Amino acid sequence: MKKIFILFLLLALSVVFYAIGFNAMNAKADGATSTAQPSSVPAMTEAAKTCEVYTGIEGGTVNLRTCAGTSCEVLDTMTEGESLTIVKAGLWTQVTRADGVAGWLNSKYCKGK
């Protein structure tokens, strides 16, 4: 009777450990982590991020576009040194100009201050 109880206990423990290991593997595969993630909402006291148009050419210009890509319509051109407020950063940066016009430019032309 004691041997049956020990076998049953070992079987139950192996099922529990298998389930824990299986869940841990799935969590890693799904990209889940146990660490806290930063909020995507900026704090009210956080200053707006800005950049300046940088072409590497004095008086150079770059296109401000309706969406992120060279196939998107050109809204206007911006001049070297023009200050912009960053709305969303990435390979293409969504920006707003001082006059309120918003659009996208390739991030290589948006250099932080």
Helices and strands as residue ranges (DSSP letters): H 2-29, E 50-53, E 61-65, E 74-79, E 83-88, E 92-97, E 102-106, G 107-109, E 110-112
